[in-house]
């Protein structure tokens, strides 16, 4: 079992340091606004944010509770019908190279595959419960339950790299704001999210000394690149209206098709589908119960950081650097979405919509913000949920690799949008 434990000391206290750092940075920012700017109300805003985020944590938990209960119920049917085991056997050779400590026929392999497929199709409601179940299966192989294993880190980083082939939600936001072509950002998002995932994979591979030049891995990645290229080529021939319709149809069709397939195969294998669903749904309650403390901790820290004005200061600093260096500063107006996205998906969505309303839905900042929204992930939320669900406190190099993927997604978004829309 190859765990590279000397690397564990790099990230053992990463989450503790980040969480404390959020509060300290917020305190310094608030003191500066009070002592220099005379804004004494900043402290009231920070305290109010603490309570707002605590309430939001419970609201998120209620939503997750229902989603987890639903999908873990269907997933239990798939497990008893042998579908997850079949996926594990199919992809065993691939994951034997990427996750050498996970046995080829382990159920985690099939669950990881289902999670990646759901993420790629933009099926967030299905991806999260499946991913949490996969993380729990990986935890069953963990000899040190409070410390993330290499396999858990690779799974989390790839999950947080936001590889999405059909960003239906982004199309919906643009359509709501009156965009003439809601799918205009489809190809930019696809290119940027590919860069994000590749950066995350390479970062983890370097930290864990994975041999990506293995012939089997090269064959899998080459085939994946060809399929992705063919998919892009086929979609590029469609009109905007046809592409939007296909995206919505495909996402919903796949989602419901997966449910029907689980039920039909389960019935064919003589699985008691109702009893199996209820058995799996009970696990949703157990997982949801354990998540709440982690969500409260992370969301409250993020809320205080936002209320203190620290993020605004960072944005002004980036604008000043771009101006003094003579660079085009249009990208700065889209950065609030990118800066907030690792901390809060709802805040990033709000900032994306605000950017569309302020600058125009088809303006360069709005197009760039939509591309960033579709190619980055709520990294700290994912860390809190996935590691919190299994009690992992020592993240090792997971945070650094996940943030590297986010940075790659942001930089790729800027480059691609200047290429497409500049």
SVG drawing of the C-alpha trace seen along z (x, -y; Angstrom):
<svg xmlns="http://www.w3.org/2000/svg" viewBox="-41 -57 50 70">
<polyline fill="none" stroke="black" stroke-width="0.4" points="0.0,0.0 1.7,-3.2 0.5,-6.2 3.6,-8.5 3.2,-9.4 6.2,-11.8 4.0,-14.1 1.3,-14.0 3.1,-16.6 2.7,-19.1 -1.1,-19.3 -1.9,-17.8 -3.0,-21.2 -4.1,-22.8 -7.8,-23.0 -7.1,-24.3 -4.7,-26.9 -7.1,-28.0 -10.1,-28.2 -8.2,-30.2 -6.7,-32.4 -10.1,-33.3 -11.1,-34.7 -7.8,-36.5 -7.8,-38.1 -11.4,-39.2 -10.4,-40.7 -7.5,-42.7 -9.7,-43.9 -12.5,-45.0 -10.0,-46.8 -8.6,-48.7 -12.0,-49.7 -12.9,-50.9 -9.7,-52.7 -8.8,-54.1 -12.2,-54.4 -14.4,-55.0 -16.7,-52.2 -17.8,-51.0 -20.7,-49.1 -18.4,-46.5 -18.4,-44.5 -22.2,-44.4 -22.1,-43.1 -19.6,-40.4 -21.7,-39.2 -24.8,-39.2 -23.0,-37.2 -22.1,-34.6 -25.8,-34.0 -26.8,-34.2 -24.2,-31.5 -25.3,-29.3 -28.9,-29.5 -27.7,-28.9 -25.8,-25.8 -29.1,-24.3 -30.9,-25.2 -28.2,-23.5 -28.3,-20.5 -32.1,-20.2 -31.6,-20.2 -28.7,-17.7 -30.8,-15.5 -33.5,-15.0 -31.1,-14.5 -28.9,-12.1 -31.9,-10.0 -33.2,-9.8 -30.0,-8.9 -28.5,-6.6 -31.7,-4.7 -31.4,-4.2 -27.7,-3.5 -28.4,-0.7 -30.5,0.9 -27.7,0.6 -25.3,2.2 -27.5,5.2 -28.1,5.6 -24.4,5.8 -24.1,2.6 -21.5,1.0 -19.4,4.2 -19.6,4.4 -18.2,0.9 -15.5,1.7 -14.4,4.7 -14.5,2.7 -12.3,-0.1 -10.2,1.9 -7.1,1.8 -7.3,-2.0 -7.8,-2.7 -5.1,-0.1 -2.6,-2.7 -4.2,-5.8 -5.2,-4.4 -2.9,-1.5 -4.1,-1.0 -7.7,-0.4 -8.4,3.3 -9.5,3.7 -13.0,5.1 -13.7,2.7 -17.1,1.0 -15.5,-2.4 -14.3,-2.1 -17.8,-1.8 -19.1,-4.6 -16.3,-6.9 -17.1,-6.3 -20.8,-7.1 -19.8,-10.3 -17.6,-11.4 -20.3,-10.7 -22.9,-12.7 -20.5,-15.6 -19.6,-15.6 -23.3,-15.8 -23.9,-18.6 -26.1,-16.4 -25.0,-17.9 -27.9,-16.6 -26.9,-13.0 -23.1,-13.5 -22.9,-14.6 -24.6,-11.6 -22.8,-9.2 -19.5,-10.9 -20.1,-10.8 -20.8,-7.1 -17.6,-6.6 -15.7,-8.5 -17.1,-6.3 -16.1,-3.2 -12.5,-4.6 -12.6,-5.3 -13.1,-1.6 -9.6,-1.1 -8.1,-3.9 -5.6,-2.7 -5.6,-6.1 -9.2,-7.3 -8.4,-11.0 -5.9,-11.4 -6.8,-11.4 -5.3,-8.6 -3.9,-9.1 -7.0,-7.7 -9.3,-10.0 -7.2,-13.0 -7.1,-12.1 -10.9,-11.5 -11.6,-14.8 -9.3,-16.9 -10.8,-15.5 -14.3,-16.0 -13.4,-19.6 -11.9,-20.3 -15.4,-20.7 -15.1,-18.7 -18.5,-19.5 -19.4,-18.6 -22.9,-20.1 -23.1,-23.3 -26.9,-23.5 -27.2,-25.8 -24.9,-28.4 -27.1,-28.4 -30.1,-28.8 -28.7,-31.9 -27.8,-33.5 -31.2,-32.8 -32.9,-34.3 -30.9,-37.5 -32.0,-37.8 -29.0,-36.5 -29.6,-36.2 -27.5,-33.0 -27.5,-31.4 -25.0,-28.7 -22.4,-31.1 -20.0,-30.1 -20.3,-26.3 -17.0,-25.8 -15.0,-28.3 -16.3,-26.5 -15.5,-23.1 -11.9,-24.2 -11.4,-25.9 -12.8,-23.0 -10.6,-20.6 -7.6,-22.6 -8.8,-22.7 -9.1,-18.9 -5.8,-18.3 -4.0,-20.6 -5.6,-18.9 -4.6,-15.5 -1.0,-16.5 -0.7,-18.2 -1.8,-15.0 0.3,-12.8 3.4,-14.9 2.7,-14.8 1.9,-11.0 4.6,-10.1 2.0,-8.5 3.3,-7.1 1.1,-8.9 3.2,-7.6 2.1,-4.1 0.9,-2.7 -2.6,-1.8 -3.1,-5.3 -1.9,-6.8 -4.4,-4.6 -7.3,-5.6 -6.4,-9.3 -5.9,-9.2 -9.3,-7.6 -10.9,-10.1 -9.3,-13.0 -10.6,-11.6 -14.1,-11.1 -14.1,-14.6 -12.8,-16.1 -15.5,-14.3 -18.2,-15.4 -17.0,-19.0 -16.9,-18.8 -20.4,-17.3 -21.9,-20.0 -20.2,-22.8 -22.3,-22.0 -25.5,-22.7 -27.3,-26.0 -27.5,-27.8 -31.2,-26.8 -30.5,-23.2 -27.5,-23.1 -29.5,-24.5 -32.4,-22.1 -30.0,-19.1 -28.2,-20.1 -31.4,-20.3 -32.9,-17.1 -29.7,-15.1 -29.2,-16.1 -32.7,-15.2 -32.9,-12.1 -29.7,-10.7 -30.8,-11.5 -34.1,-9.7 -32.6,-7.0 -30.1,-6.1 -33.0,-5.7 -35.0,-3.5 -31.9,-1.4 -31.3,-0.8 -34.8,0.3 -35.1,2.5 -31.8,4.3 -32.6,4.6 -36.0,6.2 -34.3,8.5 -31.8,9.6 -34.7,10.2 -33.6,7.5 -36.4,6.3 -36.2,2.8 -38.5,1.1 -36.8,2.7 -33.4,1.9 -34.3,-1.7 -35.5,-2.2 -32.3,-0.5 -30.1,-2.8 -32.2,-5.9 -31.5,-5.3 -27.8,-5.9 -28.7,-9.4 -29.9,-10.4 -26.6,-9.1 -24.4,-11.0 -26.4,-14.2 -26.3,-14.2 -22.5,-14.0 -22.1,-16.8 -23.7,-19.8 -20.8,-20.7 -18.4,-20.9 -20.7,-23.0 -21.3,-25.4 -17.6,-25.8 -16.7,-26.5 -19.6,-28.6 -19.4,-30.9 -15.7,-31.5 -16.4,-32.3 -19.3,-34.6 -17.1,-36.6 -14.4,-37.0 -16.8,-38.4 -18.5,-40.7 -15.2,-42.2 -14.4,-43.5 -11.2,-41.5 -12.3,-40.1 -13.0,-43.7 -9.5,-44.7 -8.0,-41.8 -9.9,-42.7 -8.8,-46.4 -5.2,-45.2 -5.4,-43.0 -7.0,-45.9 -4.1,-48.2 -1.5,-45.7 -3.1,-45.2 -3.4,-49.0 0.2,-49.7 1.5,-46.9 -0.5,-48.2 -2.6,-45.1 -6.2,-45.1 -8.3,-45.3 -11.7,-44.1 -11.1,-40.7 -11.0,-42.2 -14.7,-42.9 -15.3,-39.2 -13.0,-38.2 -15.5,-38.5 -17.1,-35.3 -13.8,-33.5 -12.6,-34.7 -15.8,-33.7 -16.5,-30.4 -14.0,-28.3 -15.9,-29.4 -19.5,-29.6 -21.5,-28.4 -24.5,-30.5 -22.4,-33.7 -20.7,-33.0 -24.0,-32.6 -25.2,-35.9 -22.1,-37.7 -22.4,-36.1 -26.0,-37.4 -24.9,-40.8 -22.1,-41.0 -24.6,-40.2 -27.0,-42.8 -24.4,-45.5 -22.3,-45.1 -24.8,-43.4 -25.3,-39.7 -23.2,-39.5 -20.5,-41.9 -16.9,-40.6 -17.0,-40.6 -20.3,-38.7 -19.1,-36.1 -15.9,-35.6 -17.7,-35.3 -20.0,-32.7 -17.0,-30.7 -15.3,-30.9 -18.5,-29.8 -18.7,-26.8 -15.0,-25.8 -14.3,-26.1 -15.8,-24.5 -16.7,-25.3 -13.5,-23.8 -13.8,-24.5 -17.4,-23.4 -16.4,-20.1 -13.5,-19.7 -15.9,-20.2 -18.6,-17.9 -16.5,-15.0 -13.9,-14.9 -16.5,-15.8 -18.7,-12.9 -16.0,-10.4 -14.3,-12.3 -11.1,-13.1 -9.3,-16.1 -5.9,-16.0 -6.2,-16.9 -2.5,-16.6 -2.0,-17.9 -5.7,-17.9 -6.2,-21.6 -3.2,-22.7 -3.9,-20.5 -7.6,-21.5 -6.7,-25.2 -4.2,-24.6 -7.1,-23.2 -9.2,-26.2 -6.3,-28.6 -5.8,-26.7 -9.6,-27.0 -9.5,-30.8 -6.4,-31.4 -7.7,-29.2 -11.1,-31.0 -9.3,-34.4 -7.2,-33.2 -10.0,-31.4 -12.4,-34.4 -9.9,-36.8 -9.5,-34.3 -13.2,-33.9 -14.6,-37.3 -11.6,-39.7"/>
</svg>
